[in-house]
């Protein structure tokens, strides 16, 4: 039935409406990227036909399941009692869509997100991605769905202890992860990103990581620069999420009275992925400058390559890199985007 209906309608809103019938994850516990990638493709200039084609191909190849049935309504006075219960996806989505309509996007994020910050790692931070794209689009249903996704897949990491920071360099925090006892021998349940994050977070020596970074007005810029350097130096799949994640974080953080805890939780997650990335050494200033100077295609060509790609992470990285370059003015974003889609080596 859904394929027949797709022939009659086209455009982002129609496809997004259909996509919200799907669960936020598909087996085994992988993030469904469809709504976010559709928004990115649309903003990159994809045609309605390409949006339709991309959705149908992704849905079929990944066998996207429908949203699971409701269990019981989430009650406002006890909304946090079922955090982390994936069986309550429908319940949490319905609750937060209702709360977003009641309060508005800005107020619903200010009201509920601080209590869920320590669960940022759930579903490998893709609830943050969906929330960011909902914010970007000013879409009540997507914001509510994203908050419900966050709640159902909530994964708590060690909370801040209030210990005094000992560095203002985000790169130092990442570099020192390699010194944590057991960091080179831990065994995750599977190779999923969030299983790796969860396993690293159980190491006693990882607990202080969230407190280490001294936070100032310049810290988000330094975190973005370090994330870009990490990806440029490795082109690693896990490191890709440091670049895209900083984009998502920037979009969401403006709706918080105090964004520092969310930034700290994000950097804690990136630190937990250091062993999966291979304990990289960040490129030197000179190496980064050499990368920036490499000839790279113009954004028009990069966007065209991303639109043609069936890889959700190609689309995600290119769109985030384009958005982040507009803010941080670093041409290295264009270079890594071109490399990701295979236009340059």
C-alpha positions as a Python dict, from the first residue, in 0.01 Angstrom:
ca = {
    (1, 'X'): (0, 0, 0),
    (2, 'X'): (277, 243, 88),
    (3, 'X'): (450, 198, -247),
    (4, 'X'): (127, 259, -435),
    (5, 'X'): (66, 579, -241),
    (6, 'X'): (417, 697, -318),
    (7, 'X'): (338, 709, -689),
    (8, 'X'): (63, 965, -625),
    (9, 'X'): (255, 1198, -396),
    (10, 'X'): (601, 1345, -392),
    (11, 'X'): (799, 1591, -185),
    (12, 'X'): (972, 1598, 147),
    (13, 'X'): (668, 1641, 375),
    (14, 'X'): (479, 1347, 229),
    (15, 'X'): (775, 1112, 253),
    (16, 'X'): (861, 1226, 605),
    (17, 'X'): (505, 1156, 711),
    (18, 'X'): (534, 801, 580),
    (19, 'X'): (880, 760, 730),
    (20, 'X'): (745, 837, 1078),
    (21, 'X'): (553, 510, 1058),
    (22, 'X'): (890, 331, 1079),
    (23, 'X'): (1072, 250, 1400),
    (24, 'X'): (1368, 465, 1499),
    (25, 'X'): (1595, 158, 1477),
    (26, 'X'): (1618, -157, 1266),
    (27, 'X'): (1777, -496, 1343),
    (28, 'X'): (2014, -523, 1505),
    (29, 'X'): (1974, -200, 1706),
    (30, 'X'): (2095, 19, 1419),
    (31, 'X'): (1983, 379, 1380),
    (32, 'X'): (1725, 456, 1113),
    (33, 'X'): (1872, 757, 931),
    (34, 'X'): (1583, 817, 691),
    (35, 'X'): (1419, 1134, 827),
    (36, 'X'): (1748, 1316, 877),
    (37, 'X'): (1895, 1214, 543),
    (38, 'X'): (1578, 1318, 360),
    (39, 'X'): (1605, 1667, 510),
    (40, 'X'): (1976, 1683, 422),
    (41, 'X'): (1915, 1563, 66),
    (42, 'X'): (1639, 1819, 20),
    (43, 'X'): (1865, 2100, 140),
    (44, 'X'): (2149, 1978, -78),
    (45, 'X'): (1920, 2013, -380),
    (46, 'X'): (1788, 1662, -442),
    (47, 'X'): (1475, 1630, -654),
    (48, 'X'): (1149, 1493, -512),
    (49, 'X'): (1205, 1184, -725),
    (50, 'X'): (1546, 1127, -566),
    (51, 'X'): (1398, 1167, -217),
    (52, 'X'): (1138, 904, -299),
    (53, 'X'): (1395, 672, -453),
    (54, 'X'): (1637, 710, -162),
    (55, 'X'): (1371, 636, 97),
    (56, 'X'): (1234, 331, -79),
    (57, 'X'): (1581, 187, -141),
    (58, 'X'): (1687, 239, 221),
    (59, 'X'): (1362, 103, 361),
    (60, 'X'): (1375, -210, 149),
    (61, 'X'): (1745, -285, 187),
    (62, 'X'): (1735, -244, 566),
    (63, 'X'): (1391, -401, 613),
    (64, 'X'): (1278, -111, 828),
    (65, 'X'): (1028, -238, 1083),
    (66, 'X'): (719, -39, 1176),
    (67, 'X'): (710, 142, 1506),
    (68, 'X'): (631, -112, 1778),
    (69, 'X'): (281, -101, 1928),
    (70, 'X'): (208, 114, 2233),
    (71, 'X'): (244, -39, 2579),
    (72, 'X'): (86, 225, 2802),
    (73, 'X'): (79, 604, 2803),
    (74, 'X'): (369, 798, 2950),
    (75, 'X'): (248, 1016, 3238),
    (76, 'X'): (393, 1367, 3269),
    (77, 'X'): (453, 1338, 3643),
    (78, 'X'): (655, 1017, 3603),
    (79, 'X'): (782, 1047, 3247),
    (80, 'X'): (1139, 938, 3327),
    (81, 'X'): (1050, 605, 3487),
    (82, 'X'): (1086, 402, 3165),
    (83, 'X'): (1401, 566, 3024),
    (84, 'X'): (1604, 320, 2818),
    (85, 'X'): (1313, 82, 2749),
    (86, 'X'): (1300, 34, 2373),
    (87, 'X'): (963, -138, 2404),
    (88, 'X'): (819, 202, 2502),
    (89, 'X'): (920, 374, 2178),
    (90, 'X'): (562, 442, 2067),
    (91, 'X'): (465, 563, 2414),
    (92, 'X'): (756, 803, 2442),
    (93, 'X'): (712, 932, 2088),
    (94, 'X'): (345, 1006, 2151),
    (95, 'X'): (424, 1175, 2482),
    (96, 'X'): (692, 1404, 2345),
    (97, 'X'): (501, 1492, 2028),
    (98, 'X'): (219, 1600, 2257),
    (99, 'X'): (455, 1795, 2481),
    (100, 'X'): (616, 1966, 2182),
    (101, 'X'): (277, 2076, 2058),
    (102, 'X'): (186, 2198, 2408),
    (103, 'X'): (508, 2383, 2490),
    (104, 'X'): (670, 2458, 2154),
    (105, 'X'): (1010, 2344, 2032),
    (106, 'X'): (1225, 2577, 2238),
    (107, 'X'): (1045, 2518, 2567),
    (108, 'X'): (1014, 2141, 2529),
    (109, 'X'): (1390, 2111, 2479),
    (110, 'X'): (1465, 2342, 2774),
    (111, 'X'): (1220, 2150, 2991),
    (112, 'X'): (1314, 1790, 2918),
    (113, 'X'): (1659, 1762, 2759),
    (114, 'X'): (1870, 1853, 3066),
    (115, 'X'): (1733, 1547, 3247),
    (116, 'X'): (1831, 1324, 2953),
    (117, 'X'): (2176, 1467, 2881),
    (118, 'X'): (2364, 1179, 3044),
    (119, 'X'): (2180, 938, 2812),
    (120, 'X'): (2320, 1104, 2500),
    (121, 'X'): (2510, 789, 2394),
    (122, 'X'): (2191, 592, 2330),
    (123, 'X'): (2166, 460, 1973),
    (124, 'X'): (2512, 608, 1911),
    (125, 'X'): (2386, 967, 1950),
    (126, 'X'): (2141, 944, 1661),
    (127, 'X'): (1856, 1079, 1877),
    (128, 'X'): (2065, 1397, 1894),
    (129, 'X'): (2090, 1387, 1516),
    (130, 'X'): (1714, 1354, 1474),
    (131, 'X'): (1654, 1631, 1728),
    (132, 'X'): (1898, 1862, 1549),
    (133, 'X'): (1731, 1806, 1215),
    (134, 'X'): (1390, 1862, 1372),
    (135, 'X'): (1518, 2190, 1514),
    (136, 'X'): (1667, 2285, 1178),
    (137, 'X'): (1336, 2217, 1008),
    (138, 'X'): (1127, 2369, 1291),
    (139, 'X'): (919, 2052, 1283),
    (140, 'X'): (714, 1975, 1595),
    (141, 'X'): (661, 1611, 1502),
    (142, 'X'): (1027, 1545, 1434),
    (143, 'X'): (1138, 1718, 1754),
    (144, 'X'): (886, 1518, 1955),
    (145, 'X'): (983, 1197, 1780),
    (146, 'X'): (1351, 1266, 1847),
    (147, 'X'): (1294, 1327, 2218),
    (148, 'X'): (1093, 1006, 2233),
    (149, 'X'): (1375, 824, 2054),
    (150, 'X'): (1624, 967, 2305),
    (151, 'X'): (1412, 852, 2598),
    (152, 'X'): (1348, 500, 2467),
    (153, 'X'): (1715, 439, 2379),
    (154, 'X'): (1861, 630, 2672),
    (155, 'X'): (2209, 502, 2766),
    (156, 'X'): (2352, 648, 3082),
    (157, 'X'): (2727, 715, 3105),
    (158, 'X'): (2917, 819, 3418),
    (159, 'X'): (2786, 1158, 3533),
    (160, 'X'): (2995, 1463, 3609),
    (161, 'X'): (3146, 1454, 3957),
    (162, 'X'): (3231, 1822, 3988),
    (163, 'X'): (3606, 1755, 3993),
    (164, 'X'): (3821, 2046, 3881),
    (165, 'X'): (3914, 2046, 3509),
    (166, 'X'): (4281, 1995, 3428),
    (167, 'X'): (4304, 2099, 3060),
    (168, 'X'): (4141, 2341, 2816),
    (169, 'X'): (4247, 2131, 2516),
    (170, 'X'): (3986, 1884, 2383),
    (171, 'X'): (4264, 1698, 2203),
    (172, 'X'): (4445, 1627, 2527),
    (173, 'X'): (4136, 1457, 2666),
    (174, 'X'): (4128, 1227, 2363),
    (175, 'X'): (4501, 1158, 2366),
    (176, 'X'): (4498, 1053, 2731),
    (177, 'X'): (4228, 790, 2680),
    (178, 'X'): (4501, 549, 2574),
    (179, 'X'): (4641, 556, 2928),
    (180, 'X'): (4322, 425, 3093),
    (181, 'X'): (4368, 82, 3249),
    (182, 'X'): (4191, -186, 3046),
    (183, 'X'): (4124, 41, 2749),
    (184, 'X'): (4314, -185, 2508),
    (185, 'X'): (4154, -510, 2620),
    (186, 'X'): (3785, -434, 2683),
    (187, 'X'): (3532, -649, 2500),
    (188, 'X'): (3203, -499, 2379),
    (189, 'X'): (2891, -710, 2341),
    (190, 'X'): (2896, -648, 1962),
    (191, 'X'): (3082, -409, 1733),
    (192, 'X'): (2799, -156, 1738),
    (193, 'X'): (2919, 195, 1819),
    (194, 'X'): (2701, 227, 2127),
    (195, 'X'): (2806, -116, 2255),
    (196, 'X'): (3167, 4, 2234),
    (197, 'X'): (3073, 326, 2411),
    (198, 'X'): (2895, 134, 2686),
    (199, 'X'): (3183, -107, 2738),
    (200, 'X'): (3444, 169, 2765),
    (201, 'X'): (3223, 363, 3005),
    (202, 'X'): (3231, 75, 3255),
    (203, 'X'): (3609, 105, 3298),
    (204, 'X'): (3682, 273, 3634),
    (205, 'X'): (3953, 488, 3481),
    (206, 'X'): (3708, 635, 3230),
    (207, 'X'): (3489, 795, 3495),
    (208, 'X'): (3695, 1117, 3535),
    (209, 'X'): (3693, 1194, 3160),
    (210, 'X'): (3374, 1399, 3165),
    (211, 'X'): (3519, 1645, 3418),
    (212, 'X'): (3859, 1703, 3262),
    (213, 'X'): (3787, 1977, 3008),
    (214, 'X'): (3784, 2338, 3129),
    (215, 'X'): (3487, 2499, 2957),
    (216, 'X'): (3481, 2854, 2819),
    (217, 'X'): (3303, 3045, 2545),
    (218, 'X'): (3571, 2924, 2304),
    (219, 'X'): (3539, 2554, 2390),
    (220, 'X'): (3275, 2469, 2126),
    (221, 'X'): (3499, 2613, 1855),
    (222, 'X'): (3798, 2415, 1984),
    (223, 'X'): (3590, 2098, 2002),
    (224, 'X'): (3475, 2151, 1643),
    (225, 'X'): (3832, 2206, 1527),
    (226, 'X'): (3954, 1896, 1711),
    (227, 'X'): (3669, 1689, 1568),
    (228, 'X'): (3755, 1803, 1218),
    (229, 'X'): (4125, 1726, 1272),
    (230, 'X'): (4037, 1382, 1409),
    (231, 'X'): (3833, 1298, 1102),
    (232, 'X'): (4075, 1454, 855),
    (233, 'X'): (4361, 1256, 1002),
    (234, 'X'): (4180, 922, 1002),
    (235, 'X'): (3876, 940, 768),
    (236, 'X'): (3741, 687, 1014),
    (237, 'X'): (3371, 597, 1035),
    (238, 'X'): (3357, 654, 1410),
    (239, 'X'): (3547, 982, 1380),
    (240, 'X'): (3296, 1096, 1117),
    (241, 'X'): (3043, 1117, 1398),
    (242, 'X'): (3260, 1370, 1579),
    (243, 'X'): (3218, 1614, 1289),
    (244, 'X'): (2849, 1551, 1229),
    (245, 'X'): (2784, 1541, 1603),
    (246, 'X'): (2929, 1887, 1656),
    (247, 'X'): (2688, 2013, 1391),
    (248, 'X'): (2393, 1850, 1568),
    (249, 'X'): (2512, 1981, 1904),
    (250, 'X'): (2540, 2336, 1776),
    (251, 'X'): (2183, 2331, 1645),
    (252, 'X'): (2037, 2196, 1968),
    (253, 'X'): (2250, 2385, 2222),
    (254, 'X'): (2091, 2722, 2148),
    (255, 'X'): (1770, 2587, 2301),
    (256, 'X'): (1931, 2516, 2639),
    (257, 'X'): (1981, 2758, 2927),
    (258, 'X'): (2317, 2592, 2996),
    (259, 'X'): (2465, 2388, 2712),
    (260, 'X'): (2789, 2297, 2891),
    (261, 'X'): (2663, 1962, 3029),
    (262, 'X'): (2556, 1853, 2680),
    (263, 'X'): (2893, 1948, 2532),
    (264, 'X'): (3070, 1761, 2811),
    (265, 'X'): (2855, 1452, 2757),
    (266, 'X'): (2927, 1468, 2384),
    (267, 'X'): (3302, 1485, 2436),
    (268, 'X'): (3278, 1197, 2682),
    (269, 'X'): (3115, 990, 2404),
    (270, 'X'): (3384, 1087, 2151),
    (271, 'X'): (3652, 995, 2406),
    (272, 'X'): (3491, 653, 2448),
    (273, 'X'): (3529, 592, 2074),
    (274, 'X'): (3905, 657, 2073),
    (275, 'X'): (3996, 286, 2097),
    (276, 'X'): (3754, 199, 1815),
    (277, 'X'): (3919, 466, 1599),
    (278, 'X'): (4256, 309, 1678),
    (279, 'X'): (4408, 548, 1934),
    (280, 'X'): (4492, 807, 1666),
    (281, 'X'): (4742, 1088, 1701),
    (282, 'X'): (4591, 1415, 1586),
    (283, 'X'): (4757, 1572, 1280),
    (284, 'X'): (5007, 1849, 1343),
    (285, 'X'): (4928, 2210, 1261),
    (286, 'X'): (5150, 2177, 954),
    (287, 'X'): (4978, 1858, 838),
    (288, 'X'): (4637, 2017, 874),
    (289, 'X'): (4751, 2321, 676),
    (290, 'X'): (4875, 2092, 398),
    (291, 'X'): (4535, 1918, 391),
    (292, 'X'): (4355, 2253, 368),
    (293, 'X'): (4564, 2354, 69),
    (294, 'X'): (4475, 2046, -135),
    (295, 'X'): (4274, 2118, -450),
    (296, 'X'): (3915, 2012, -395),
    (297, 'X'): (3600, 2039, -607),
    (298, 'X'): (3354, 2319, -543),
    (299, 'X'): (3059, 2249, -315),
    (300, 'X'): (2822, 2215, -611),
    (301, 'X'): (3010, 1904, -727),
    (302, 'X'): (3038, 1763, -376),
    (303, 'X'): (2665, 1809, -318),
    (304, 'X'): (2590, 1636, -648),
    (305, 'X'): (2801, 1337, -545),
    (306, 'X'): (2630, 1318, -206),
    (307, 'X'): (2285, 1330, -363),
    (308, 'X'): (2381, 1040, -591),
    (309, 'X'): (2512, 829, -303),
    (310, 'X'): (2305, 560, -134),
    (311, 'X'): (2531, 577, 174),
    (312, 'X'): (2355, 769, 451),
    (313, 'X'): (2688, 870, 604),
    (314, 'X'): (2802, 1032, 279),
    (315, 'X'): (2494, 1253, 284),
    (316, 'X'): (2521, 1323, 657),
    (317, 'X'): (2888, 1417, 645),
    (318, 'X'): (2861, 1638, 338),
    (319, 'X'): (2563, 1830, 474),
    (320, 'X'): (2718, 1876, 819),
    (321, 'X'): (3053, 1979, 669),
    (322, 'X'): (2878, 2236, 450),
    (323, 'X'): (2686, 2376, 747),
    (324, 'X'): (2991, 2381, 973),
    (325, 'X'): (3211, 2553, 717),
    (326, 'X'): (2957, 2835, 701),
    (327, 'X'): (3004, 2889, 1075),
    (328, 'X'): (3373, 2813, 1133),
    (329, 'X'): (3511, 2924, 793),
    (330, 'X'): (3758, 2635, 771),
    (331, 'X'): (3814, 2509, 412),
    (332, 'X'): (3918, 2172, 552),
    (333, 'X'): (3548, 2085, 578),
    (334, 'X'): (3521, 2097, 199),
    (335, 'X'): (3833, 1882, 160),
    (336, 'X'): (3711, 1607, 392),
    (337, 'X'): (3366, 1615, 231),
    (338, 'X'): (3522, 1568, -114),
    (339, 'X'): (3734, 1283, 20),
    (340, 'X'): (3437, 1114, 182),
    (341, 'X'): (3242, 1097, -145),
    (342, 'X'): (3548, 985, -342),
    (343, 'X'): (3610, 1297, -548),
    (344, 'X'): (3970, 1328, -425),
    (345, 'X'): (4208, 1089, -254),
}
